Amino acid sequence: MEPFDSFLIWITDFLGDHLYEGIFLAALLETVVPPIPTLAIFPTAGFLASQQGITILGIIPMIILGGAGATLGTSIIYIIALKLGRIVLLRYLKYVKVSEKKLKRVEKWFEKYGDKAVLVGRMIPVMREMISVPAGLLKMKLLKFVLYTFTGSIIWSTITILSGYYFGEVIGLSNIFSS
């Protein structure tokens, strides 16, 4: 078994026992150490919550913790980009196959769409992890960055966690009717 597969199994097991902490940890790690897929983890957490009988109100803290974990993690990347700058950052980005050409394209896109890029970018897979880099490099105001990041992350958390939760509810109902 590969290390990444082992890690995913560990995080899923951890979620089974610690849903709320697991959501926060997965969201934090996803943004700092990609490619941890919250697109798989958040719906799984929602599903597990439905199977454990957690009410829809019990999902709200999961959503908030998912948004908070993602905001904290991506803020770390934002600060790194802000402090290190373009030249140093490019040295490290080459290891994840981000060239200067790609970075320039992202910066140009970011300059065109500005703050909205952060808000919308937090809801698009892959861009979720990368949007903090041009925001830091182009010196977006930290408070605005955090506000837009948290808002976009809350929307992402809501959609993905509730999709798993409602899937679990449907499975539960189909088991009742098939009995």
Beta strands, then each sheet from edge to edge (+ up, - down):
end
